[in-house]
Amino acid sequence: MTTVLITHNAVIADIADKIIKIKNGTVVDVIRNKNPKKAAEIVW
């Protein structure tokens, strides 16, 4: 299953397998997170 989450909160990116950064409608970076955190580990 794939879930797409769009946010301006960079802390949430820690739970993602892949982070895609977009600026002005263009992909500027793709980052693979080899050690994603569990949602319970994130300080909301």
mmCIF file of the N, C-alpha and C atoms, coordinates in Angstrom:
data_MODEL
# 
_entry.id   MODEL 
# 
loop_
_atom_site.group_PDB 
_atom_site.id 
_atom_site.type_symbol 
_atom_site.label_atom_id 
_atom_site.label_alt_id 
_atom_site.label_comp_id 
_atom_site.label_asym_id 
_atom_site.label_entity_id 
_atom_site.label_seq_id 
_atom_site.pdbx_PDB_ins_code 
_atom_site.Cartn_x 
_atom_site.Cartn_y 
_atom_site.Cartn_z 
_atom_site.occupancy 
_atom_site.B_iso_or_equiv 
_atom_site.pdbx_formal_charge 
_atom_site.auth_seq_id 
_atom_site.auth_comp_id 
_atom_site.auth_asym_id 
_atom_site.auth_atom_id 
_atom_site.pdbx_PDB_model_num 
ATOM 1   N N  . MET A 1 1  ? 0.836  -1.165 0.000  1.00 0.00 ? 1  MET A N  1 
ATOM 2   C CA . MET A 1 1  ? 0.000  0.000  0.000  1.00 0.00 ? 1  MET A CA 1 
ATOM 3   C C  . MET A 1 1  ? 0.891  1.243  0.000  1.00 0.00 ? 1  MET A C  1 
ATOM 4   N N  . THR A 1 2  ? 0.473  2.240  -0.712 1.00 0.00 ? 2  THR A N  1 
ATOM 5   C CA . THR A 1 2  ? 1.201  3.504  -0.786 1.00 0.00 ? 2  THR A CA 1 
ATOM 6   C C  . THR A 1 2  ? 0.342  4.609  -0.196 1.00 0.00 ? 2  THR A C  1 
ATOM 7   N N  . THR A 1 3  ? 0.950  5.430  0.645  1.00 0.00 ? 3  THR A N  1 
ATOM 8   C CA . THR A 1 3  ? 0.275  6.597  1.203  1.00 0.00 ? 3  THR A CA 1 
ATOM 9   C C  . THR A 1 3  ? 1.110  7.816  0.859  1.00 0.00 ? 3  THR A C  1 
ATOM 10  N N  . VAL A 1 4  ? 0.459  8.853  0.378  1.00 0.00 ? 4  VAL A N  1 
ATOM 11  C CA . VAL A 1 4  ? 1.147  10.105 0.073  1.00 0.00 ? 4  VAL A CA 1 
ATOM 12  C C  . VAL A 1 4  ? 0.711  11.125 1.114  1.00 0.00 ? 4  VAL A C  1 
ATOM 13  N N  . LEU A 1 5  ? 1.688  11.708 1.796  1.00 0.00 ? 5  LEU A N  1 
ATOM 14  C CA . LEU A 1 5  ? 1.423  12.715 2.816  1.00 0.00 ? 5  LEU A CA 1 
ATOM 15  C C  . LEU A 1 5  ? 2.150  13.983 2.410  1.00 0.00 ? 5  LEU A C  1 
ATOM 16  N N  . ILE A 1 6  ? 1.417  15.056 2.325  1.00 0.00 ? 6  ILE A N  1 
ATOM 17  C CA . ILE A 1 6  ? 2.020  16.337 1.959  1.00 0.00 ? 6  ILE A CA 1 
ATOM 18  C C  . ILE A 1 6  ? 1.988  17.228 3.191  1.00 0.00 ? 6  ILE A C  1 
ATOM 19  N N  . THR A 1 7  ? 3.157  17.750 3.573  1.00 0.00 ? 7  THR A N  1 
ATOM 20  C CA . THR A 1 7  ? 3.238  18.563 4.788  1.00 0.00 ? 7  THR A CA 1 
ATOM 21  C C  . THR A 1 7  ? 4.375  19.575 4.684  1.00 0.00 ? 7  THR A C  1 
ATOM 22  N N  . HIS A 1 8  ? 4.265  20.596 5.494  1.00 0.00 ? 8  HIS A N  1 
ATOM 23  C CA . HIS A 1 8  ? 5.359  21.556 5.650  1.00 0.00 ? 8  HIS A CA 1 
ATOM 24  C C  . HIS A 1 8  ? 6.116  21.285 6.948  1.00 0.00 ? 8  HIS A C  1 
ATOM 25  N N  . ASN A 1 9  ? 5.680  20.258 7.696  1.00 0.00 ? 9  ASN A N  1 
ATOM 26  C CA . ASN A 1 9  ? 6.303  19.888 8.967  1.00 0.00 ? 9  ASN A CA 1 
ATOM 27  C C  . ASN A 1 9  ? 7.413  18.870 8.698  1.00 0.00 ? 9  ASN A C  1 
ATOM 28  N N  . ALA A 1 10 ? 8.650  19.322 8.712  1.00 0.00 ? 10 ALA A N  1 
ATOM 29  C CA . ALA A 1 10 ? 9.791  18.461 8.374  1.00 0.00 ? 10 ALA A CA 1 
ATOM 30  C C  . ALA A 1 10 ? 9.971  17.298 9.344  1.00 0.00 ? 10 ALA A C  1 
ATOM 31  N N  . VAL A 1 11 ? 9.503  17.422 10.578 1.00 0.00 ? 11 VAL A N  1 
ATOM 32  C CA . VAL A 1 11 ? 9.641  16.350 11.566 1.00 0.00 ? 11 VAL A CA 1 
ATOM 33  C C  . VAL A 1 11 ? 8.879  15.107 11.111 1.00 0.00 ? 11 VAL A C  1 
ATOM 34  N N  . ILE A 1 12 ? 7.750  15.299 10.457 1.00 0.00 ? 12 ILE A N  1 
ATOM 35  C CA . ILE A 1 12 ? 6.938  14.170 9.998  1.00 0.00 ? 12 ILE A CA 1 
ATOM 36  C C  . ILE A 1 12 ? 7.680  13.357 8.936  1.00 0.00 ? 12 ILE A C  1 
ATOM 37  N N  . ALA A 1 13 ? 8.592  13.959 8.223  1.00 0.00 ? 13 ALA A N  1 
ATOM 38  C CA . ALA A 1 13 ? 9.362  13.250 7.199  1.00 0.00 ? 13 ALA A CA 1 
ATOM 39  C C  . ALA A 1 13 ? 10.163 12.094 7.789  1.00 0.00 ? 13 ALA A C  1 
ATOM 40  N N  . ASP A 1 14 ? 10.439 12.137 9.082  1.00 0.00 ? 14 ASP A N  1 
ATOM 41  C CA . ASP A 1 14 ? 11.212 11.066 9.731  1.00 0.00 ? 14 ASP A CA 1 
ATOM 42  C C  . ASP A 1 14 ? 10.502 9.714  9.703  1.00 0.00 ? 14 ASP A C  1 
ATOM 43  N N  . ILE A 1 15 ? 9.183  9.692  9.472  1.00 0.00 ? 15 ILE A N  1 
ATOM 44  C CA . ILE A 1 15 ? 8.456  8.417  9.436  1.00 0.00 ? 15 ILE A CA 1 
ATOM 45  C C  . ILE A 1 15 ? 8.339  7.866  8.016  1.00 0.00 ? 15 ILE A C  1 
ATOM 46  N N  . ALA A 1 16 ? 8.807  8.616  7.047  1.00 0.00 ? 16 ALA A N  1 
ATOM 47  C CA . ALA A 1 16 ? 8.657  8.218  5.644  1.00 0.00 ? 16 ALA A CA 1 
ATOM 48  C C  . ALA A 1 16 ? 9.811  7.344  5.159  1.00 0.00 ? 16 ALA A C  1 
ATOM 49  N N  . ASP A 1 17 ? 9.497  6.441  4.216  1.00 0.00 ? 17 ASP A N  1 
ATOM 50  C CA . ASP A 1 17 ? 10.528 5.650  3.537  1.00 0.00 ? 17 ASP A CA 1 
ATOM 51  C C  . ASP A 1 17 ? 11.234 6.492  2.479  1.00 0.00 ? 17 ASP A C  1 
ATOM 52  N N  . LYS A 1 18 ? 10.468 7.383  1.866  1.00 0.00 ? 18 LYS A N  1 
ATOM 53  C CA . LYS A 1 18 ? 11.011 8.220  0.797  1.00 0.00 ? 18 LYS A CA 1 
ATOM 54  C C  . LYS A 1 18 ? 10.463 9.635  0.970  1.00 0.00 ? 18 LYS A C  1 
ATOM 55  N N  . ILE A 1 19 ? 11.349 10.618 0.858  1.00 0.00 ? 19 ILE A N  1 
ATOM 56  C CA . ILE A 1 19 ? 10.970 12.023 0.949  1.00 0.00 ? 19 ILE A CA 1 
ATOM 57  C C  . ILE A 1 19 ? 11.240 12.661 -0.403 1.00 0.00 ? 19 ILE A C  1 
ATOM 58  N N  . ILE A 1 20 ? 10.227 13.275 -0.960 1.00 0.00 ? 20 ILE A N  1 
ATOM 59  C CA . ILE A 1 20 ? 10.362 13.960 -2.244 1.00 0.00 ? 20 ILE A CA 1 
ATOM 60  C C  . ILE A 1 20 ? 10.152 15.446 -1.980 1.00 0.00 ? 20 ILE A C  1 
ATOM 61  N N  . LYS A 1 21 ? 11.174 16.241 -2.224 1.00 0.00 ? 21 LYS A N  1 
ATOM 62  C CA . LYS A 1 21 ? 11.086 17.683 -2.001 1.00 0.00 ? 21 LYS A CA 1 
ATOM 63  C C  . LYS A 1 21 ? 10.731 18.365 -3.315 1.00 0.00 ? 21 LYS A C  1 
ATOM 64  N N  . ILE A 1 22 ? 9.746  19.253 -3.238 1.00 0.00 ? 22 ILE A N  1 
ATOM 65  C CA . ILE A 1 22 ? 9.243  19.947 -4.420 1.00 0.00 ? 22 ILE A CA 1 
ATOM 66  C C  . ILE A 1 22 ? 9.330  21.448 -4.175 1.00 0.00 ? 22 ILE A C  1 
ATOM 67  N N  . LYS A 1 23 ? 9.808  22.174 -5.167 1.00 0.00 ? 23 LYS A N  1 
ATOM 68  C CA . LYS A 1 23 ? 9.875  23.631 -5.084 1.00 0.00 ? 23 LYS A CA 1 
ATOM 69  C C  . LYS A 1 23 ? 9.343  24.205 -6.385 1.00 0.00 ? 23 LYS A C  1 
ATOM 70  N N  . ASN A 1 24 ? 8.382  25.078 -6.281 1.00 0.00 ? 24 ASN A N  1 
ATOM 71  C CA . ASN A 1 24 ? 7.770  25.710 -7.455 1.00 0.00 ? 24 ASN A CA 1 
ATOM 72  C C  . ASN A 1 24 ? 7.277  24.683 -8.465 1.00 0.00 ? 24 ASN A C  1 
ATOM 73  N N  . GLY A 1 25 ? 6.722  23.570 -7.965 1.00 0.00 ? 25 GLY A N  1 
ATOM 74  C CA . GLY A 1 25 ? 6.151  22.547 -8.833 1.00 0.00 ? 25 GLY A CA 1 
ATOM 75  C C  . GLY A 1 25 ? 7.154  21.600 -9.457 1.00 0.00 ? 25 GLY A C  1 
ATOM 76  N N  . THR A 1 26 ? 8.422  21.690 -9.067 1.00 0.00 ? 26 THR A N  1 
ATOM 77  C CA . THR A 1 26 ? 9.473  20.852 -9.633 1.00 0.00 ? 26 THR A CA 1 
ATOM 78  C C  . THR A 1 26 ? 10.129 20.023 -8.532 1.00 0.00 ? 26 THR A C  1 
ATOM 79  N N  . VAL A 1 27 ? 10.349 18.742 -8.802 1.00 0.00 ? 27 VAL A N  1 
ATOM 80  C CA . VAL A 1 27 ? 11.052 17.886 -7.845 1.00 0.00 ? 27 VAL A CA 1 
ATOM 81  C C  . VAL A 1 27 ? 12.506 18.338 -7.785 1.00 0.00 ? 27 VAL A C  1 
ATOM 82  N N  . VAL A 1 28 ? 12.965 18.699 -6.588 1.00 0.00 ? 28 VAL A N  1 
ATOM 83  C CA . VAL A 1 28 ? 14.339 19.171 -6.428 1.00 0.00 ? 28 VAL A CA 1 
ATOM 84  C C  . VAL A 1 28 ? 15.225 18.169 -5.692 1.00 0.00 ? 28 VAL A C  1 
ATOM 85  N N  . ASP A 1 29 ? 14.594 17.181 -5.013 1.00 0.00 ? 29 ASP A N  1 
ATOM 86  C CA . ASP A 1 29 ? 15.389 16.192 -4.290 1.00 0.00 ? 29 ASP A CA 1 
ATOM 87  C C  . ASP A 1 29 ? 14.523 14.984 -3.955 1.00 0.00 ? 29 ASP A C  1 
ATOM 88  N N  . VAL A 1 30 ? 15.127 13.803 -3.992 1.00 0.00 ? 30 VAL A N  1 
ATOM 89  C CA . VAL A 1 30 ? 14.471 12.567 -3.573 1.00 0.00 ? 30 VAL A CA 1 
ATOM 90  C C  . VAL A 1 30 ? 15.415 11.893 -2.583 1.00 0.00 ? 30 VAL A C  1 
ATOM 91  N N  . ILE A 1 31 ? 14.915 11.643 -1.387 1.00 0.00 ? 31 ILE A N  1 
ATOM 92  C CA . ILE A 1 31 ? 15.737 11.084 -0.317 1.00 0.00 ? 31 ILE A CA 1 
ATOM 93  C C  . ILE A 1 31 ? 15.124 9.773  0.153  1.00 0.00 ? 31 ILE A C  1 
ATOM 94  N N  . ARG A 1 32 ? 15.941 8.727  0.241  1.00 0.00 ? 32 ARG A N  1 
ATOM 95  C CA . ARG A 1 32 ? 15.493 7.445  0.808  1.00 0.00 ? 32 ARG A CA 1 
ATOM 96  C C  . ARG A 1 32 ? 15.883 7.428  2.279  1.00 0.00 ? 32 ARG A C  1 
ATOM 97  N N  . ASN A 1 33 ? 14.900 7.202  3.135  1.00 0.00 ? 33 ASN A N  1 
ATOM 98  C CA . ASN A 1 33 ? 15.131 7.123  4.574  1.00 0.00 ? 33 ASN A CA 1 
ATOM 99  C C  . ASN A 1 33 ? 15.299 5.652  4.932  1.00 0.00 ? 33 ASN A C  1 
ATOM 100 N N  . LYS A 1 34 ? 16.523 5.239  5.197  1.00 0.00 ? 34 LYS A N  1 
ATOM 101 C CA . LYS A 1 34 ? 16.811 3.827  5.465  1.00 0.00 ? 34 LYS A CA 1 
ATOM 102 C C  . LYS A 1 34 ? 16.339 3.382  6.847  1.00 0.00 ? 34 LYS A C  1 
ATOM 103 N N  . ASN A 1 35 ? 16.125 4.319  7.755  1.00 0.00 ? 35 ASN A N  1 
ATOM 104 C CA . ASN A 1 35 ? 15.692 3.994  9.121  1.00 0.00 ? 35 ASN A CA 1 
ATOM 105 C C  . ASN A 1 35 ? 14.512 4.874  9.538  1.00 0.00 ? 35 ASN A C  1 
ATOM 106 N N  . PRO A 1 36 ? 13.350 4.690  8.908  1.00 0.00 ? 36 PRO A N  1 
ATOM 107 C CA . PRO A 1 36 ? 12.208 5.526  9.284  1.00 0.00 ? 36 PRO A CA 1 
ATOM 108 C C  . PRO A 1 36 ? 11.758 5.252  10.716 1.00 0.00 ? 36 PRO A C  1 
ATOM 109 N N  . LYS A 1 37 ? 11.328 6.295  11.394 1.00 0.00 ? 37 LYS A N  1 
ATOM 110 C CA . LYS A 1 37 ? 10.822 6.163  12.758 1.00 0.00 ? 37 LYS A CA 1 
ATOM 111 C C  . LYS A 1 37 ? 9.363  5.712  12.721 1.00 0.00 ? 37 LYS A C  1 
ATOM 112 N N  . LYS A 1 38 ? 8.909  5.155  13.817 1.00 0.00 ? 38 LYS A N  1 
ATOM 113 C CA . LYS A 1 38 ? 7.495  4.835  13.975 1.00 0.00 ? 38 LYS A CA 1 
ATOM 114 C C  . LYS A 1 38 ? 6.774  6.120  14.379 1.00 0.00 ? 38 LYS A C  1 
ATOM 115 N N  . ALA A 1 39 ? 5.512  6.217  14.015 1.00 0.00 ? 39 ALA A N  1 
ATOM 116 C CA . ALA A 1 39 ? 4.741  7.421  14.339 1.00 0.00 ? 39 ALA A CA 1 
ATOM 117 C C  . ALA A 1 39 ? 4.749  7.703  15.841 1.00 0.00 ? 39 ALA A C  1 
ATOM 118 N N  . ALA A 1 40 ? 4.762  6.663  16.657 1.00 0.00 ? 40 ALA A N  1 
ATOM 119 C CA . ALA A 1 40 ? 4.766  6.835  18.113 1.00 0.00 ? 40 ALA A CA 1 
ATOM 120 C C  . ALA A 1 40 ? 6.056  7.485  18.626 1.00 0.00 ? 40 ALA A C  1 
ATOM 121 N N  . GLU A 1 41 ? 7.113  7.456  17.824 1.00 0.00 ? 41 GLU A N  1 
ATOM 122 C CA . GLU A 1 41 ? 8.397  8.038  18.231 1.00 0.00 ? 41 GLU A CA 1 
ATOM 123 C C  . GLU A 1 41 ? 8.489  9.530  17.924 1.00 0.00 ? 41 GLU A C  1 
ATOM 124 N N  . ILE A 1 42 ? 7.563  10.041 17.142 1.00 0.00 ? 42 ILE A N  1 
ATOM 125 C CA . ILE A 1 42 ? 7.592  11.446 16.736 1.00 0.00 ? 42 ILE A CA 1 
ATOM 126 C C  . ILE A 1 42 ? 6.985  12.313 17.836 1.00 0.00 ? 42 ILE A C  1 
ATOM 127 N N  . VAL A 1 43 ? 7.641  13.423 18.156 1.00 0.00 ? 43 VAL A N  1 
ATOM 128 C CA . VAL A 1 43 ? 7.106  14.386 19.118 1.00 0.00 ? 43 VAL A CA 1 
ATOM 129 C C  . VAL A 1 43 ? 6.205  15.337 18.351 1.00 0.00 ? 43 VAL A C  1 
ATOM 130 N N  . TRP A 1 44 ? 4.914  15.224 18.596 1.00 0.00 ? 44 TRP A N  1 
ATOM 131 C CA . TRP A 1 44 ? 3.929  16.065 17.898 1.00 0.00 ? 44 TRP A CA 1 
ATOM 132 C C  . TRP A 1 44 ? 3.809  17.364 18.644 1.00 0.00 ? 44 TRP A C  1 
# 
